[in-house]
Amino acid sequence: MINFEWYRTFVAIYQQGNLTKAALELSISQPNVSVHLAALEQYVGGKLFDRIPRKMVPTELGKQLYTQIVESVENLTNIETSFKKKSIKNQLKIKLGSPSEFFYTQLSPKLKNITSQLNVSFGKADDLVKLLIDGELDIVVASQKRIEQKNIIYEPILKENFIIIGNKEIELDYFNKNLIKNNYDKIEEWLIDQKWYAYSNDLAFIRRFWLQNFNKRPMIIPKYTIPNLNTIIHSIAKNGGISVVSDYLFNNYIEKDKIKIIWEGRSETCNTLFLVYDKNKISSEKINEIKQLIF
């Protein structure tokens, strides 16, 4: 049975006049063009072109074949192109806003599961939700529930716990002895004395943990301020030090024995992550596509 690609290649050679230009038009290699032509010549039982330097001159058999098939080949090619364009046009395009850490840890490993075109923006929750309201984004992963509008939906997707972590080599005997005795003054002194990583100068996550467990603000001067929690975790694993980090971000490091949990606190310091969207502007298909990445 004849291969349609042989005909398509033959028409391209006929119209372009040489193998190199035909290969460029078809987006295939020149050797493949030669293989297609040789197979077609064997099938029809004769030469279709005379080969001269830098030019392919059609034989009488080639001219006859071209006249018979060119219209059908071009019609089929146009139909194929039309279907491709329609497919691209109908493909969902999702504009997603997310914290970079959440996307890297939770979403990027599952990107193969999504069929839509995905355009990702990173940023802080308030900025991303503003872009959502302005129509610049379709859906957002946010760590705070700020906007109270009937059409803006906040759907809980993940509970995160903030925990103090450190390098696997950190010595915890003194800390653990005071923890057993509930000597929280000594615990706080020991913690403050460590080499700290902070997400921001306002000690965002550290401050929240301190208020929850010591009922006061932390007297900590961080050695490193790095606005990316994934980078902080990686740096702790490589260089030592401690920080307060969300639990879902460091599970992989725990499993690989690169960091250890120092303290989960006297009580949970937790937060909820939401999937945020305008129910009047987004289709259920787009919502379900993103949920495939999350759950």
Backbone as CSV, one residue per row, in Angstrom:
resi,resn,N_x,N_y,N_z,CA_x,CA_y,CA_z,C_x,C_y,C_z
1,MET,0.855,-1.201,0.000,0.000,0.000,0.000,0.886,1.245,0.000
2,ILE,0.551,2.214,-0.852,1.381,3.400,-0.979,1.231,4.328,0.219
3,ASN,2.323,4.984,0.562,2.357,5.924,1.686,2.053,7.331,1.165
4,PHE,1.062,7.998,1.781,0.695,9.348,1.332,1.879,10.314,1.426
5,GLU,2.768,10.096,2.381,3.920,10.979,2.538,4.842,10.928,1.309
6,TRP,4.844,9.804,0.588,5.636,9.744,-0.642,5.105,10.757,-1.652
7,TYR,3.793,10.796,-1.783,3.167,11.740,-2.709,3.440,13.180,-2.284
8,ARG,3.300,13.431,-0.993,3.533,14.787,-0.481,4.985,15.222,-0.754
9,THR,5.918,14.304,-0.541,7.322,14.599,-0.804,7.568,14.832,-2.293
10,PHE,6.953,14.001,-3.115,7.104,14.159,-4.571,6.613,15.532,-5.023
11,VAL,5.467,15.967,-4.556,4.922,17.272,-4.925,5.846,18.398,-4.457
12,ALA,6.381,18.270,-3.253,7.291,19.294,-2.732,8.553,19.393,-3.589
13,ILE,9.114,18.243,-3.986,10.305,18.258,-4.843,9.978,18.896,-6.189
14,TYR,8.839,18.528,-6.742,8.418,19.046,-8.049,8.289,20.578,-7.995
15,GLN,7.669,21.084,-6.910,7.405,22.529,-6.813,8.646,23.317,-6.404
16,GLN,9.514,22.716,-5.585,10.687,23.439,-5.085,11.911,23.286,-5.991
17,GLY,11.965,22.197,-6.742,13.038,22.032,-7.706,14.291,21.370,-7.193
18,ASN,14.402,21.155,-5.881,15.550,20.394,-5.362,15.207,19.776,-4.013
19,LEU,16.065,18.848,-3.603,15.790,18.072,-2.385,15.896,18.927,-1.123
20,THR,16.847,19.832,-1.085,17.069,20.640,0.119,15.862,21.519,0.426
21,LYS,15.354,22.220,-0.583,14.194,23.091,-0.374,12.949,22.281,-0.027
22,ALA,12.820,21.103,-0.640,11.678,20.239,-0.328,11.730,19.788,1.132
23,ALA,12.940,19.447,1.593,13.102,19.022,2.993,12.735,20.144,3.952
24,LEU,13.132,21.386,3.640,12.793,22.533,4.488,11.289,22.759,4.531
25,GLU,10.635,22.642,3.388,9.177,22.853,3.343,8.437,21.808,4.157
26,LEU,8.924,20.569,4.104,8.249,19.465,4.791,8.697,19.294,6.237
27,SER,9.752,20.044,6.619,10.322,19.927,7.974,10.797,18.511,8.275
28,ILE,11.428,17.891,7.275,12.041,16.582,7.471,13.475,16.671,6.950
29,SER,14.267,15.628,7.184,15.658,15.647,6.738,15.755,15.355,5.241
30,GLN,16.831,15.817,4.630,17.034,15.557,3.209,17.160,14.061,2.909
31,PRO,17.850,13.277,3.757,17.873,11.827,3.507,16.477,11.206,3.473
32,ASN,15.572,11.684,4.334,14.205,11.157,4.314,13.493,11.507,3.014
33,VAL,13.762,12.717,2.491,13.184,13.097,1.195,13.652,12.123,0.121
34,SER,14.924,11.820,0.124,15.483,10.887,-0.865,14.866,9.500,-0.729
35,VAL,14.661,9.046,0.515,14.063,7.730,0.758,12.639,7.695,0.223
36,HIS,11.851,8.755,0.499,10.470,8.799,0.018,10.427,8.754,-1.508
37,LEU,11.295,9.534,-2.152,11.304,9.588,-3.617,11.683,8.234,-4.208
38,ALA,12.719,7.608,-3.633,13.151,6.304,-4.141,12.036,5.268,-3.998
39,ALA,11.328,5.302,-2.877,10.231,4.350,-2.667,9.105,4.573,-3.668
40,LEU,8.793,5.838,-3.937,7.722,6.140,-4.891,8.131,5.729,-6.309
41,GLU,9.381,5.991,-6.698,9.857,5.608,-8.026,9.804,4.095,-8.197
42,GLN,10.146,3.366,-7.148,10.069,1.910,-7.220,8.613,1.463,-7.365
43,TYR,7.714,2.154,-6.684,6.291,1.786,-6.710,5.675,2.043,-8.093
44,VAL,5.996,3.201,-8.711,5.401,3.526,-10.017,6.177,2.900,-11.169
45,GLY,7.377,2.381,-10.888,8.134,1.656,-11.901,8.919,2.518,-12.851
46,GLY,9.409,3.663,-12.401,10.219,4.487,-13.279,10.734,5.734,-12.609
47,LYS,11.701,6.408,-13.271,12.270,7.638,-12.725,11.262,8.763,-12.827
48,LEU,11.193,9.559,-11.776,10.296,10.712,-11.751,11.042,12.011,-11.979
49,PHE,12.355,11.993,-11.731,13.180,13.188,-11.934,14.524,12.800,-12.532
50,ASP,15.049,13.684,-13.362,16.443,13.602,-13.755,17.232,14.491,-12.809
51,ARG,18.276,13.954,-12.266,19.059,14.679,-11.278,20.227,15.383,-11.953
52,ILE,20.212,16.717,-11.909,21.326,17.511,-12.394,21.818,18.360,-11.225
53,PRO,23.015,18.960,-11.311,23.545,19.716,-10.165,22.554,20.749,-9.636
54,ARG,22.205,20.588,-8.356,21.353,21.516,-7.619,19.938,21.642,-8.181
55,LYS,19.503,20.688,-8.979,18.156,20.785,-9.530,17.610,19.397,-9.859
56,MET,16.326,19.265,-9.635,15.617,18.034,-9.975,14.649,18.370,-11.115
57,VAL,14.868,17.765,-12.296,14.056,18.053,-13.478,13.076,16.898,-13.686
58,PRO,11.762,17.178,-13.654,10.791,16.087,-13.787,10.855,15.406,-15.153
59,THR,10.775,14.096,-15.126,10.676,13.316,-16.364,9.243,13.387,-16.870
60,GLU,8.985,12.776,-18.026,7.617,12.747,-18.544,6.707,11.978,-17.599
61,LEU,7.246,10.894,-17.010,6.456,10.144,-16.022,6.176,11.017,-14.806
62,GLY,7.168,11.814,-14.390,6.982,12.713,-13.253,5.933,13.766,-13.516
63,LYS,5.972,14.363,-14.744,4.974,15.375,-15.102,3.571,14.782,-15.109
64,GLN,3.472,13.564,-15.656,2.165,12.899,-15.723,1.625,12.616,-14.319
65,LEU,2.508,12.104,-13.432,2.074,11.791,-12.061,1.677,13.059,-11.321
66,TYR,2.459,14.125,-11.486,2.169,15.389,-10.807,0.785,15.909,-11.188
67,THR,0.489,15.888,-12.486,-0.812,16.375,-12.967,-1.960,15.580,-12.354
68,GLN,-1.742,14.291,-12.154,-2.802,13.416,-11.653,-3.051,13.578,-10.147
69,ILE,-1.974,13.903,-9.378,-2.122,13.841,-7.919,-2.063,15.178,-7.212
70,VAL,-1.548,16.242,-7.859,-1.263,17.471,-7.130,-2.506,18.048,-6.453
71,GLU,-3.638,18.039,-7.134,-4.846,18.614,-6.540,-5.275,17.845,-5.301
72,SER,-5.220,16.514,-5.379,-5.622,15.688,-4.230,-4.672,15.876,-3.049
73,VAL,-3.362,15.937,-3.340,-2.379,16.111,-2.270,-2.582,17.457,-1.580
74,GLU,-2.776,18.521,-2.374,-2.956,19.852,-1.784,-4.258,19.934,-0.989
75,ASN,-5.325,19.287,-1.477,-6.594,19.281,-0.739,-6.441,18.574,0.609
76,LEU,-5.789,17.419,0.600,-5.590,16.688,1.851,-4.696,17.459,2.815
77,THR,-3.668,18.110,2.272,-2.774,18.914,3.114,-3.525,20.076,3.740
78,ASN,-4.387,20.731,2.962,-5.182,21.850,3.487,-6.144,21.388,4.572
79,ILE,-6.753,20.223,4.371,-7.666,19.681,5.388,-6.908,19.385,6.677
80,GLU,-5.722,18.776,6.545,-4.894,18.459,7.715,-4.513,19.732,8.461
81,THR,-4.099,20.758,7.722,-3.731,22.040,8.332,-4.906,22.668,9.035
82,SER,-6.088,22.577,8.425,-7.305,23.143,9.027,-7.630,22.476,10.346
83,PHE,-7.502,21.139,10.388,-7.786,20.422,11.631,-6.788,20.788,12.724
84,LYS,-5.514,20.969,12.337,-4.502,21.350,13.323,-4.803,22.719,13.905
85,LYS,-5.161,23.671,13.040,-5.476,25.011,13.505,-6.696,24.996,14.421
86,LYS,-7.694,24.206,14.047,-8.914,24.113,14.858,-8.603,23.519,16.221
87,SER,-7.725,22.502,16.217,-7.352,21.860,17.480,-6.656,22.832,18.410
88,ILE,-5.718,23.626,17.830,-4.998,24.615,18.630,-5.943,25.689,19.149
89,LYS,-6.872,26.115,18.277,-7.824,27.160,18.649,-8.731,26.707,19.781
90,ASN,-9.142,25.429,19.711,-10.085,24.915,20.711,-9.404,24.463,21.998
91,GLN,-8.075,24.394,21.984,-7.361,23.958,23.180,-7.512,25.000,24.289
92,LEU,-7.788,24.521,25.501,-7.931,25.427,26.630,-6.612,26.141,26.914
93,LYS,-6.706,27.404,27.230,-5.548,28.183,27.650,-5.809,28.667,29.068
94,ILE,-4.959,28.265,29.997,-5.168,28.591,31.403,-4.057,29.515,31.877
95,LYS,-4.461,30.653,32.454,-3.501,31.589,33.041,-3.546,31.404,34.557
96,LEU,-2.501,30.793,35.072,-2.440,30.403,36.486,-1.472,31.284,37.250
97,GLY,-1.900,31.749,38.420,-1.025,32.460,39.336,-0.750,31.593,40.551
98,SER,0.500,31.543,40.981,0.858,30.647,42.086,2.125,31.123,42.775
99,PRO,2.257,30.849,44.087,3.575,31.014,44.708,4.562,30.083,44.010
100,SER,5.766,30.547,43.772,6.736,29.724,43.036,7.026,28.416,43.768
101,GLU,7.052,28.467,45.115,7.361,27.266,45.891,6.279,26.201,45.719
102,PHE,5.026,26.631,45.747,3.923,25.680,45.582,3.966,25.061,44.193
103,PHE,4.184,25.886,43.179,4.217,25.368,41.816,5.350,24.356,41.657
104,TYR,6.539,24.703,42.169,7.693,23.826,42.012,7.481,22.481,42.704
105,THR,6.940,22.525,43.924,6.817,21.306,44.720,5.598,20.474,44.352
106,GLN,4.447,21.136,44.180,3.179,20.428,44.038,2.720,20.250,42.589
107,LEU,3.020,21.197,41.733,2.443,21.171,40.388,3.412,20.711,39.300
108,SER,4.647,21.208,39.341,5.566,20.908,38.238,5.801,19.410,38.018
109,PRO,5.808,18.551,39.061,6.012,17.125,38.790,4.845,16.472,38.037
110,LYS,3.684,17.163,37.968,2.499,16.557,37.356,2.079,17.242,36.055
111,LEU,2.937,18.074,35.495,2.557,18.849,34.310,2.154,17.974,33.132
112,LYS,2.680,16.775,33.062,2.336,15.888,31.948,0.858,15.491,31.969
113,ASN,0.189,15.691,33.100,-1.224,15.312,33.214,-2.182,16.352,32.654
114,ILE,-1.676,17.512,32.264,-2.550,18.578,31.804,-2.460,18.703,30.290
115,THR,-3.610,18.842,29.627,-3.645,18.947,28.166,-3.736,20.391,27.699
116,SER,-4.115,21.304,28.559,-4.281,22.700,28.195,-2.942,23.404,28.041
117,GLN,-2.967,24.539,27.345,-1.825,25.439,27.355,-1.809,26.151,28.710
118,LEU,-0.661,26.177,29.347,-0.566,26.727,30.695,0.407,27.899,30.716
119,ASN,-0.086,29.044,31.157,0.738,30.250,31.290,0.793,30.592,32.778
120,VAL,1.981,30.488,33.378,2.128,30.602,34.831,2.753,31.934,35.206
121,SER,2.178,32.571,36.244,2.748,33.785,36.830,3.019,33.528,38.302
122,PHE,4.185,33.954,38.795,4.532,33.810,40.200,4.366,35.155,40.901
123,GLY,4.059,35.100,42.197,3.931,36.336,42.950,3.301,36.105,44.303
124,LYS,3.071,37.200,45.035,2.428,37.134,46.338,0.913,37.044,46.169
125,ALA,0.249,36.500,47.188,-1.187,36.228,47.106,-1.997,37.467,46.725
126,ASP,-1.749,38.598,47.412,-2.529,39.812,47.146,-2.367,40.276,45.702
127,ASP,-1.137,40.229,45.202,-0.880,40.680,43.832,-1.541,39.760,42.819
128,LEU,-1.485,38.447,43.067,-2.071,37.491,42.134,-3.586,37.592,42.099
129,VAL,-4.207,37.766,43.266,-5.667,37.887,43.303,-6.119,39.169,42.615
130,LYS,-5.344,40.228,42.746,-5.669,41.471,42.031,-5.652,41.243,40.525
131,LEU,-4.645,40.513,40.044,-4.569,40.186,38.621,-5.758,39.333,38.187
132,LEU,-6.198,38.454,39.088,-7.386,37.640,38.807,-8.618,38.525,38.625
133,ILE,-8.819,39.453,39.538,-9.978,40.352,39.478,-9.927,41.226,38.232
134,ASP,-8.715,41.608,37.834,-8.550,42.441,36.636,-8.664,41.648,35.341
135,GLY,-8.820,40.321,35.455,-8.967,39.490,34.265,-7.662,39.044,33.647
136,GLU,-6.534,39.323,34.315,-5.227,38.939,33.784,-4.895,37.475,34.070
137,LEU,-5.551,36.891,35.074,-5.359,35.484,35.407,-6.718,34.788,35.476
138,ASP,-6.722,33.487,35.205,-7.956,32.696,35.280,-8.168,32.106,36.664
139,ILE,-7.063,31.722,37.293,-7.152,30.980,38.552,-5.858,31.180,39.335
140,VAL,-5.977,31.188,40.657,-4.827,31.533,41.504,-4.746,30.578,42.688
141,VAL,-3.524,30.217,43.054,-3.276,29.533,44.329,-2.842,30.606,45.317
142,ALA,-3.627,30.786,46.387,-3.370,31.874,47.332,-3.304,31.341,48.754
143,SER,-2.465,31.974,49.561,-2.279,31.559,50.956,-3.112,32.396,51.915
144,GLN,-3.891,33.323,51.374,-4.709,34.182,52.223,-6.063,34.401,51.572
145,LYS,-7.065,34.590,52.398,-8.413,34.894,51.910,-8.711,36.348,52.228
146,ARG,-8.594,37.193,51.204,-8.686,38.637,51.426,-9.937,39.265,50.805
147,ILE,-10.304,38.843,49.612,-11.383,39.495,48.866,-12.719,38.850,49.194
148,GLU,-13.674,39.653,49.614,-15.016,39.145,49.919,-15.980,39.608,48.822
149,GLN,-16.102,38.788,47.790,-17.051,39.042,46.712,-17.769,37.738,46.399
150,LYS,-19.074,37.828,46.108,-19.851,36.611,45.870,-19.329,35.799,44.702
151,ASN,-18.804,36.475,43.708,-18.346,35.761,42.513,-16.933,35.191,42.667
152,ILE,-16.192,35.646,43.681,-14.828,35.141,43.900,-14.889,33.953,44.859
153,ILE,-14.495,32.795,44.351,-14.554,31.558,45.129,-13.176,31.225,45.698
154,TYR,-13.133,30.941,47.004,-11.922,30.460,47.667,-12.163,28.998,48.043
155,GLU,-11.538,28.102,47.325,-11.733,26.674,47.564,-10.507,26.100,48.278
156,PRO,-10.642,25.608,49.508,-9.477,25.079,50.244,-8.866,23.882,49.514
157,ILE,-7.548,23.875,49.402,-6.887,22.763,48.719,-5.784,22.109,49.556
158,LEU,-5.244,22.839,50.541,-4.127,22.274,51.301,-3.979,22.989,52.639
159,LYS,-3.773,22.210,53.681,-3.432,22.767,54.984,-1.928,22.626,55.174
160,GLU,-1.256,23.724,55.467,0.178,23.690,55.688,0.489,24.010,57.146
161,ASN,1.481,23.314,57.685,1.954,23.553,59.052,3.367,24.118,58.996
162,PHE,3.607,25.163,59.785,4.926,25.781,59.828,5.743,25.158,60.961
163,ILE,6.924,24.702,60.600,7.763,23.902,61.489,9.206,24.384,61.406
164,ILE,9.928,24.312,62.526,11.350,24.658,62.506,12.139,23.451,62.021
165,ILE,12.947,23.662,60.987,13.788,22.589,60.447,15.251,23.009,60.508
166,GLY,16.137,22.024,60.433,17.571,22.298,60.426,18.320,21.262,59.625
167,ASN,19.592,21.479,59.453,20.458,20.526,58.786,20.493,19.214,59.570
168,LYS,20.658,18.113,58.874,20.624,16.797,59.524,21.730,16.621,60.563
169,GLU,22.799,17.434,60.470,23.930,17.292,61.391,23.783,18.145,62.650
170,ILE,22.727,18.918,62.773,22.603,19.833,63.903,22.485,19.056,65.216
171,GLU,23.165,19.518,66.224,23.176,18.864,67.538,21.993,19.367,68.363
172,LEU,21.128,18.441,68.828,19.891,18.831,69.492,19.787,18.350,70.943
173,ASP,20.871,17.842,71.515,20.791,17.304,72.883,20.324,18.371,73.874
174,TYR,20.953,19.529,73.851,20.587,20.587,74.788,19.141,21.025,74.558
175,PHE,18.776,21.190,73.300,17.414,21.607,72.973,16.397,20.582,73.472
176,ASN,16.652,19.313,73.198,15.692,18.267,73.570,15.560,18.113,75.086
177,LYS,16.661,18.295,75.823,16.597,18.212,77.284,15.673,19.286,77.835
178,ASN,15.801,20.490,77.334,14.926,21.573,77.783,13.499,21.407,77.291
179,LEU,13.338,20.759,76.155,11.990,20.498,75.650,11.268,19.512,76.567
180,ILE,11.988,18.495,77.021,11.401,17.521,77.953,10.972,18.208,79.242
181,LYS,11.759,19.182,79.692,11.460,19.892,80.942,10.484,21.058,80.743
182,ASN,10.040,21.263,79.507,9.156,22.401,79.185,9.792,23.731,79.583
183,ASN,11.119,23.798,79.436,11.847,25.009,79.773,11.923,25.899,78.526
184,TYR,10.829,26.626,78.288,10.706,27.354,77.025,11.580,28.602,76.969
185,ASP,11.983,29.126,78.097,12.934,30.239,78.070,14.277,29.775,77.500
186,LYS,14.739,28.610,77.970,15.989,28.057,77.466,15.864,27.649,75.995
187,ILE,14.709,27.102,75.643,14.466,26.713,74.245,14.563,27.938,73.338
188,GLU,13.918,29.025,73.772,13.944,30.246,72.962,15.365,30.796,72.850
189,GLU,16.089,30.783,73.956,17.475,31.278,73.925,18.317,30.480,72.927
190,TRP,18.158,29.154,72.974,18.925,28.293,72.069,18.559,28.580,70.612
191,LEU,17.278,28.714,70.333,16.827,28.970,68.973,17.360,30.299,68.437
192,ILE,17.266,31.335,69.268,17.727,32.659,68.841,19.219,32.643,68.522
193,ASP,19.951,31.778,69.196,21.402,31.725,69.025,21.847,31.001,67.746
194,GLN,20.905,30.408,67.027,21.248,29.643,65.827,21.416,30.551,64.602
195,LYS,21.950,29.961,63.554,22.117,30.665,62.268,20.806,30.561,61.495
196,TRP,20.113,31.695,61.366,18.752,31.679,60.820,18.699,32.099,59.351
197,TYR,17.791,31.443,58.635,17.376,31.861,57.303,15.975,32.449,57.424
198,ALA,15.741,33.589,56.769,14.421,34.210,56.780,13.937,34.429,55.351
199,TYR,12.644,34.363,55.172,12.037,34.593,53.863,12.023,36.078,53.516
200,SER,11.853,36.911,54.539,11.787,38.360,54.323,12.279,39.070,55.572
201,ASN,12.545,40.352,55.428,13.083,41.128,56.554,12.088,41.268,57.701
202,ASP,10.801,41.110,57.409,9.810,41.195,58.489,9.615,39.853,59.197
203,LEU,10.443,38.878,58.857,10.419,37.545,59.503,9.030,36.899,59.425
204,ALA,8.402,36.983,58.253,6.993,36.607,58.095,6.617,35.295,58.767
205,PHE,7.196,34.184,58.364,6.802,32.880,58.900,7.369,32.665,60.306
206,ILE,8.565,33.165,60.539,9.176,33.038,61.866,8.345,33.789,62.899
207,ARG,7.940,34.998,62.536,7.150,35.817,63.466,5.851,35.125,63.852
208,ARG,5.200,34.532,62.894,3.933,33.840,63.170,4.149,32.646,64.098
209,PHE,5.214,31.893,63.849,5.525,30.745,64.701,5.831,31.198,66.120
210,TRP,6.575,32.296,66.267,6.969,32.797,67.581,5.749,33.266,68.380
211,LEU,4.879,33.984,67.740,3.677,34.466,68.422,2.816,33.294,68.895
212,GLN,2.775,32.252,68.102,1.966,31.089,68.457,2.564,30.324,69.636
213,ASN,3.901,30.279,69.705,4.541,29.400,70.691,5.209,30.108,71.860
214,PHE,5.516,31.401,71.699,6.156,32.143,72.778,5.364,33.396,73.167
215,ASN,4.290,33.638,72.474,3.415,34.786,72.748,4.149,36.130,72.682
216,LYS,5.108,36.225,71.797,5.828,37.483,71.602,6.533,37.434,70.252
217,ARG,7.062,38.567,69.861,7.769,38.637,68.583,9.192,38.106,68.749
218,PRO,9.754,37.528,67.696,11.102,36.948,67.799,12.195,38.013,67.810
219,MET,13.177,37.836,68.652,14.341,38.723,68.695,15.460,38.090,67.863
220,ILE,15.166,37.900,66.587,16.092,37.186,65.700,16.633,38.135,64.639
221,ILE,17.936,38.063,64.413,18.557,38.768,63.298,19.032,37.681,62.325
222,PRO,18.332,37.493,61.224,18.697,36.398,60.313,20.057,36.623,59.660
223,LYS,20.783,35.548,59.488,22.067,35.627,58.781,21.831,35.726,57.277
224,TYR,20.773,35.037,56.799,20.454,35.040,55.378,18.976,35.373,55.192
225,THR,18.686,36.272,54.277,17.302,36.575,53.908,17.135,36.228,52.437
226,ILE,16.336,35.209,52.170,16.180,34.673,50.810,14.688,34.523,50.514
227,PRO,14.155,35.228,49.521,12.700,35.216,49.283,12.216,34.013,48.479
228,ASN,12.677,32.838,48.867,12.210,31.607,48.228,12.421,30.457,49.204
229,LEU,11.330,29.828,49.622,11.420,28.794,50.649,12.130,27.539,50.152
230,ASN,11.953,27.210,48.872,12.667,26.050,48.324,14.173,26.256,48.394
231,THR,14.605,27.459,48.079,16.032,27.767,48.141,16.538,27.735,49.578
232,ILE,15.722,28.209,50.519,16.103,28.168,51.931,16.307,26.720,52.386
233,ILE,15.358,25.852,52.040,15.472,24.442,52.437,16.731,23.810,51.838
234,HIS,16.952,24.075,50.564,18.133,23.527,49.890,19.416,24.043,50.546
235,SER,19.434,25.317,50.906,20.624,25.908,51.531,20.880,25.310,52.900
236,ILE,19.822,25.091,53.667,19.971,24.457,54.982,20.551,23.058,54.829
237,ALA,20.051,22.301,53.844,20.539,20.942,53.624,22.025,20.935,53.266
238,LYS,22.467,21.973,52.548,23.848,22.019,52.087,24.798,22.677,53.086
239,ASN,24.292,23.687,53.819,25.190,24.553,54.585,24.918,24.623,56.082
240,GLY,23.841,24.011,56.553,23.473,24.144,57.955,22.562,25.327,58.176
241,GLY,22.227,25.561,59.446,21.308,26.638,59.782,19.899,26.114,59.991
242,ILE,18.981,27.034,60.378,17.606,26.636,60.644,16.646,27.686,60.082
243,SER,15.366,27.298,59.992,14.339,28.241,59.567,12.971,27.660,59.885
244,VAL,11.953,28.484,59.740,10.559,28.047,59.847,10.020,27.905,58.434
245,VAL,9.564,26.696,58.104,9.163,26.388,56.732,7.878,25.570,56.745
246,SER,7.084,25.718,55.692,5.859,24.939,55.543,6.180,23.462,55.308
247,ASP,5.422,22.584,55.958,5.758,21.158,55.949,5.707,20.509,54.566
248,TYR,4.783,20.923,53.694,4.665,20.230,52.405,5.876,20.486,51.504
249,LEU,6.668,21.500,51.830,7.806,21.847,50.997,9.042,20.987,51.259
250,PHE,9.165,20.450,52.493,10.429,19.780,52.816,10.308,18.268,52.952
251,ASN,9.140,17.693,52.646,8.970,16.245,52.817,10.001,15.442,52.034
252,ASN,10.292,15.885,50.825,11.257,15.168,49.992,12.646,15.178,50.619
253,TYR,13.007,16.295,51.276,14.313,16.391,51.929,14.378,15.491,53.171
254,ILE,13.248,15.382,53.873,13.184,14.489,55.031,13.392,13.047,54.585
255,GLU,12.695,12.667,53.507,12.788,11.294,53.005,14.216,10.956,52.580
256,LYS,14.928,11.941,52.065,16.307,11.712,51.605,17.332,11.955,52.710
257,ASP,16.838,12.207,53.931,17.707,12.397,55.102,18.697,13.549,54.895
258,LYS,18.190,14.668,54.363,19.037,15.839,54.147,18.769,16.941,55.170
259,ILE,17.599,16.921,55.790,17.283,17.854,56.868,16.533,17.096,57.952
260,LYS,16.327,17.758,59.090,15.543,17.133,60.161,14.592,18.166,60.760
261,ILE,13.515,17.675,61.307,12.570,18.534,62.025,13.133,18.813,63.410
262,ILE,13.236,20.071,63.773,13.724,20.461,65.099,12.568,20.563,66.081
263,TRP,11.518,21.281,65.666,10.399,21.492,66.594,9.146,21.862,65.813
264,GLU,8.043,21.191,66.163,6.755,21.501,65.550,5.977,22.523,66.368
265,GLY,6.545,22.884,67.537,5.902,23.884,68.374,4.999,23.282,69.430
266,ARG,4.652,24.099,70.402,3.726,23.654,71.447,2.328,23.447,70.890
267,SER,1.966,24.247,69.907,0.685,24.106,69.225,0.913,24.392,67.747
268,GLU,0.013,23.907,66.923,0.174,24.046,65.480,0.202,25.507,65.051
269,THR,1.128,25.814,64.173,1.109,27.088,63.458,0.763,26.736,62.020
270,CYS,-0.486,26.924,61.652,-0.947,26.390,60.377,-1.612,27.456,59.508
271,ASN,-1.831,27.100,58.277,-2.432,28.003,57.306,-3.140,27.161,56.247
272,THR,-4.094,27.757,55.548,-4.811,27.073,54.474,-4.487,27.721,53.139
273,LEU,-4.190,26.890,52.152,-4.010,27.368,50.780,-5.323,27.192,50.021
274,PHE,-5.629,28.169,49.174,-6.904,28.170,48.455,-6.679,28.192,46.944
275,LEU,-7.621,27.596,46.239,-7.736,27.778,44.807,-8.770,28.882,44.608
276,VAL,-8.345,29.975,43.981,-9.195,31.153,43.880,-9.554,31.401,42.415
277,TYR,-10.846,31.637,42.155,-11.289,31.920,40.790,-12.602,32.692,40.815
278,ASP,-12.876,33.353,39.718,-14.131,34.080,39.536,-15.101,33.139,38.843
279,LYS,-16.126,32.711,39.562,-17.031,31.702,39.012,-17.790,32.192,37.777
280,ASN,-17.846,33.506,37.584,-18.548,34.063,36.427,-17.661,34.148,35.182
281,LYS,-16.361,33.910,35.349,-15.443,34.114,34.227,-14.664,32.868,33.816
282,ILE,-14.769,31.791,34.573,-13.952,30.610,34.293,-14.841,29.398,34.057
283,SER,-14.410,28.532,33.141,-15.168,27.316,32.849,-14.786,26.214,33.828
284,SER,-15.698,25.265,33.993,-15.423,24.129,34.874,-14.272,23.290,34.330
285,GLU,-14.096,23.293,32.980,-12.995,22.533,32.379,-11.645,23.044,32.866
286,LYS,-11.500,24.362,32.939,-10.233,24.931,33.395,-9.990,24.605,34.865
287,ILE,-11.021,24.707,35.674,-10.881,24.389,37.097,-10.456,22.941,37.277
288,ASN,-11.109,22.040,36.543,-10.804,20.612,36.673,-9.390,20.294,36.192
289,GLU,-8.919,20.999,35.160,-7.569,20.778,34.674,-6.539,21.084,35.762
290,ILE,-6.728,22.224,36.456,-5.784,22.597,37.517,-5.899,21.621,38.691
291,LYS,-7.116,21.196,38.997,-7.296,20.245,40.105,-6.589,18.933,39.823
292,GLN,-6.457,18.569,38.547,-5.725,17.342,38.201,-4.266,17.447,38.621
293,LEU,-3.739,18.657,38.601,-2.347,18.847,39.017,-2.201,18.842,40.528
294,ILE,-3.240,19.276,41.221,-3.146,19.459,42.672,-3.455,18.175,43.423
295,PHE,-4.493,17.462,42.982,-4.956,16.298,43.742,-4.526,14.988,43.085
